[in-house]
Amino acid sequence: MLTGRLLGVCQFGQGCRYSHLTPELESKLKYQIAQQKQLSVTDPVQAARELEEHVRQKLAGRQGSEVTLNNLSVDQVPPSIRHCLSPSRRAEV
């Protein structure tokens, strides 16, 4: 019984109630995966759609967490862009 486990072979063979991955099936699956990866790279339209969806999901997760100059205290605004603040806010420095 232990020998079957070490060899990676099910002792029940075709009578096993679980499905097992044969070397042939594994090879076919690896080939299919390689083909799908190749297609995703060679299909720029699909790649653009996937990227757009990824960006859309990222942006949806960030809603409500937008940082604007008005949300920052004056000392948090870099000196190089403090001129963008209103005159009253610039006076707070």
VEXDREN-330683 format. One record per residue (C-alpha): residue in three letters; x, y, z. Coordinates in Angstrom, 3 decimals. Example, Ala and Ser with C-alpha at 12.3 -4.5 7.8 and 13.67 -1.06 7.14 Angstrom:
<nodes>
+-----+----------+----------+----------+
!  aa !     east !    north !       up !
+-----+----------+----------+----------+
! ALA !   12.300 !   -4.500 !    7.800 !
! SER !   13.670 !   -1.060 !    7.140 !
+-----+----------+----------+----------+
</nodes>
This chain:
<nodes>
+-----+----------+----------+----------+
!  aa !     east !    north !       up !
+-----+----------+----------+----------+
! MET !    0.000 !    0.000 !    0.000 !
! LEU !    2.791 !    2.452 !    0.853 !
! THR !    4.634 !    1.522 !   -2.341 !
! GLY !    1.812 !    2.923 !   -4.504 !
! ARG !    2.050 !    6.269 !   -2.782 !
! LEU !    5.795 !    6.469 !   -3.270 !
! LEU !    5.475 !    5.702 !   -6.968 !
! GLY !    2.584 !    8.106 !   -7.441 !
! VAL !    0.330 !    5.305 !   -8.661 !
! CYS !   -3.093 !    4.669 !   -7.177 !
! GLN !   -3.422 !    1.110 !   -5.922 !
! PHE !   -7.032 !    0.946 !   -7.137 !
! GLY !   -6.204 !    1.774 !  -10.755 !
! GLN !   -9.257 !    2.278 !  -12.989 !
! GLY !  -11.525 !    1.189 !  -10.118 !
! CYS !  -10.632 !    4.257 !   -8.048 !
! ARG !  -13.498 !    6.609 !   -7.320 !
! TYR !  -11.241 !    9.642 !   -7.785 !
! SER !   -9.986 !   10.857 !  -11.120 !
! HIS !   -6.220 !   10.891 !  -11.459 !
! LEU !   -4.081 !   12.925 !  -13.793 !
! THR !   -2.285 !   10.659 !  -16.234 !
! PRO !    1.009 !   11.749 !  -17.795 !
! GLU !   -0.774 !   12.065 !  -21.146 !
! LEU !   -3.503 !   14.277 !  -19.695 !
! GLU !   -0.918 !   16.358 !  -17.850 !
! SER !    0.953 !   16.890 !  -21.106 !
! LYS !   -2.254 !   17.945 !  -22.890 !
! LEU !   -3.143 !   20.369 !  -20.101 !
! LYS !    0.327 !   21.930 !  -20.146 !
! TYR !    0.040 !   22.353 !  -23.916 !
! GLN !   -3.382 !   24.013 !  -23.571 !
! ILE !   -2.042 !   26.383 !  -20.903 !
! ALA !    0.904 !   27.321 !  -23.117 !
! GLN !   -1.459 !   27.955 !  -26.039 !
! GLN !   -3.714 !   30.174 !  -23.920 !
! LYS !   -0.734 !   32.181 !  -22.652 !
! GLN !    0.497 !   32.646 !  -26.193 !
! LEU !   -2.922 !   33.788 !  -27.390 !
! SER !   -3.279 !   36.284 !  -24.571 !
! VAL !    0.041 !   37.836 !  -25.509 !
! THR !   -0.605 !   37.883 !  -29.253 !
! ASP !   -4.120 !   39.291 !  -28.976 !
! PRO !   -3.602 !   42.974 !  -28.149 !
! VAL !   -7.330 !   43.688 !  -28.041 !
! GLN !   -7.876 !   41.042 !  -25.369 !
! ALA !   -4.797 !   42.239 !  -23.470 !
! ALA !   -6.163 !   45.799 !  -23.532 !
! ARG !   -9.548 !   44.614 !  -22.266 !
! GLU !   -7.928 !   42.689 !  -19.419 !
! LEU !   -5.794 !   45.691 !  -18.492 !
! GLU !   -8.793 !   48.009 !  -18.614 !
! GLU !  -10.790 !   45.686 !  -16.352 !
! HIS !   -7.867 !   45.430 !  -13.929 !
! VAL !   -7.536 !   49.220 !  -13.756 !
! ARG !  -11.298 !   49.620 !  -13.368 !
! GLN !  -11.284 !   47.231 !  -10.387 !
! LYS !   -8.328 !   49.018 !   -8.801 !
! LEU !   -9.993 !   52.406 !   -9.181 !
! ALA !  -13.292 !   51.104 !   -7.820 !
! GLY !  -11.457 !   50.018 !   -4.669 !
! ARG !  -10.023 !   53.496 !   -4.228 !
! GLN !  -13.244 !   55.465 !   -4.393 !
! GLY !  -13.565 !   57.797 !   -1.455 !
! SER !   -9.841 !   57.751 !   -0.741 !
! GLU !   -8.912 !   60.532 !   -3.135 !
! VAL !   -6.353 !   62.987 !   -1.833 !
! THR !   -6.654 !   66.594 !   -2.968 !
! LEU !   -4.811 !   69.739 !   -1.990 !
! ASN !   -7.820 !   70.790 !    0.062 !
! ASN !   -7.591 !   67.608 !    2.144 !
! LEU !   -3.985 !   68.276 !    3.122 !
! SER !   -2.632 !   70.665 !    5.686 !
! VAL !   -0.298 !   73.295 !    4.242 !
! ASP !    2.802 !   71.634 !    5.693 !
! GLN !    1.879 !   68.405 !    3.860 !
! VAL !    1.830 !   70.168 !    0.485 !
! PRO !    5.253 !   70.188 !   -1.215 !
! PRO !    6.736 !   73.701 !   -1.445 !
! SER !    7.019 !   73.374 !   -5.218 !
! ILE !    3.217 !   73.335 !   -5.592 !
! ARG !    2.123 !   75.547 !   -2.714 !
! HIS !    1.487 !   78.288 !   -5.260 !
! CYS !   -1.546 !   76.199 !   -6.346 !
! LEU !   -3.190 !   76.815 !   -2.979 !
! SER !   -5.562 !   79.683 !   -2.496 !
! PRO !   -3.930 !   82.860 !   -1.088 !
! SER !   -5.642 !   82.376 !    2.281 !
! ARG !   -4.290 !   78.829 !    2.556 !
! ARG !   -0.783 !   79.943 !    1.546 !
! ALA !   -0.854 !   82.452 !    4.409 !
! GLU !   -1.178 !   79.558 !    6.876 !
! VAL !    2.484 !   78.638 !    6.336 !
+-----+----------+----------+----------+
</nodes>
